[in-house]
Amino acid sequence: MEREAKIKLGRIIVSAGMLVIAHLVSSSVQPLWQQLLIYLPAYLVAGYDVVLEAFESIREGEIFSEDLLMSIATIGALIIGFVPNGSPMFPEAVFVMLFFQVGELFEDMAEDRSRRSIAKMMDIRPDTATVIRGDKECTVHPSELELDEYIVIRPGDRVPVDAEITEGSTSLDTVALTGESVPRSVGVGDAVISGCVNLSGVVRARVTHLFSESTATRIINLVESANENKSRSESFIKRFAHVYTPIVVFGALALAVFPPLLTGNFYENFATWLVRALTFLIVSCPCALVVSVPLTFFGGIGAASKQGILIKGSNYIDALSTLRTVAFDKTGTLTEGVFEVMAVHPESIDEKSLLHLAAHVERHSTHPIAAALRAAYPNEDDNCRVSEATEVAGRGVTAQVNGKTVAVGSALFMKEMGAITRECRHHDVGTVIHVAVDGEYMGHIVISDREKPDAQASVSAIKQAGVSRVVMLTGDREEVAADMASRLGIDEYRFELLPQDKVSAVEQFLSENPAGATLAFVGDGINDAPVLARADVGIAMGVLGSDAAIEAADVVLMDDSLGKVAAAIRLARKTLAIARQNIVFAIGVKVAILALAACGYAPMWLAVFGDTGVLILAVLNASRALHIK
């Protein structure tokens, strides 16, 4: 328990004890003002901070706060005995303030629990790093590390910054980042991400990102800023409270004044209606809604983070809960993104020369197809002069190889280069990469990618989660797209799309969605940034450490699991269901008790339940969101 919560609990216990003593002592005291003095210490111990907050809110221009409502109601209960025909309500005043503080305590404890859970899960930044400077190993804070310095990571150490292994091999615990318990094996040349824990071997690594730009820091900043993007429910509750509270205050004032005036005997009946008005004020406090709904969404974001699903704001929980269309990128999303050369079909040169040209042109490209071509022709040290490499997104790459212009890419790209392509007559399924030299067609290379093992099951799970339309968008040929869609159970597919074509396709899907329904695009987050930004919900997956993904996407899946798309949808809907439960419960109970209070059938204890009791129950229900799976 936090220190503030312990202090508040202590005050509640002390005040309760003083209330019991005051009740016992006051029975033998006759003057009313002396009874007030007996109960006043218990009241001040319980609620001095509430009264001070009420005055502070007035000073800051926020007049109608729950602190003000509670202060007016309880102070009114303290002085109503001095009103003609009024009955003393000293114990009730202390009791109401006491239980209001109990509700506040529950709220604080629930929020602290949520924050601690997220903080524990996101406590992935180490305090120290071992860096090699000169011939010595030095222990420094990770923020002191510089680019291209070499660090040593021993078993049990947390990786301090993003780096590349240069010596040794080990396995990494990535559970804090991905939610996956299976260790990840890494060796020389592999990237290691800050926040992971080294489990076995000693490795040396080169710093590739500064501490402030490393994955762990960016993720923590992302989670901490998630509260800034409010859901529709939270925004509604805020607007509701701003309108509702003044109405209630003026309604209570009217309830205290007008009915006694209408009776014709104001002084005789004022005390009775003032009690009803005070009860009305106590019940009407909107704190159950104001507290529980944001707490629910905060808990939902925390539960998602535990599973390696980073949601940038509660507004995206709203959007995920109403998904009707999910559009997938193919390469690296539905497939493993690991291409292999399946066949080489030269026209004017031999196979080796065709691969040689393609590999050299794609030397500096980061595209998975480029990696496959380089792997098929690994010998780049052959004295070839390669220069002026230019990559056209979605089309291909050109470069000067030994003074000749070599183009490698799609059939459309070849057409732009003035080369006449030949259709592949040998392999129907696979990505065909064409090669031309100075506008003369040289042949093509067939490259194939494998679907992810869980792709089919994940698509099925997404449909079971309530998504009625699943679409695949790809730059591949129709034959490849049709084959993949058929095997995975995808309803529709669009093929031979450039990045801007994917944006146009998503805009069309958005226009076809029913009112209130949303669309998500799932991509690798690097080449699909425009589409991720255009969709209602951009979901980037398998992008641990990717700057582009974390910036462009609204939801980031920290591992390569397609199944987490369906998990995110289910989590969002469960979170929203809990929030709606609290809204319906809180408003329903309060409206019922308010009606009873206005008619004089609601005693003060029922008003306390309508405020504090509802708050406690709503907070407890909201806490369930933290454990959604």
Secondary structure, DSSP 8 states (H G I E B T S, - for coil): --HHHHHHHHHHHHHHHHHHHHHHHHTT--SHHHHHHHHHHHHHHHHHHHHHHHHHHHHTT--S-HHHHHHHHHHHHHHGGGSTT----HHHHHHHHHHHHHHHHHHHHHHHHHHHHHHHHT----S-EEEEETTEEEEE-GGG--TT-EEEE-TT-B--S-EEEEE--EEEE-HHHH---S-EEE-TT-EE-TT-EE-S--EEEEE-S-GGGSHHHHHHHHHHTGGGS--HHHHHHHHHHHHHHHHHHHHHHHHHHHHHHHHT-HHHHHHHHHHHHHHHHHHH-THHHHHHHHHHHHHHHHHHHHTTEEES-HHHHHHHHTEEEEEEEIIIIIB----EEEEEEESSS-HHHHHHHHHHHTTT--SHHHHHHHHHS----S---EEEEEEETTTEEEEEETTEEEEEE-HHHHHHTT------SS-SSSEEEEEEETTEEEEEEEEE--B-TTHHHHHHHHHHTT--EEEEE-SS-HHHHHHHHHHHT-SEEE-S--HHHHHHHHHHHHHHS-TT-EEEEEE-SSS-HHHHHHSSEEEEES-TT-HHHHHH-SEEESSS-THHHHHHHHHHHHHHHHHHHHHHHHHHHHHHHHHHHHTT---HHHHHIIIIIHHHHHHHHHGGGGG--
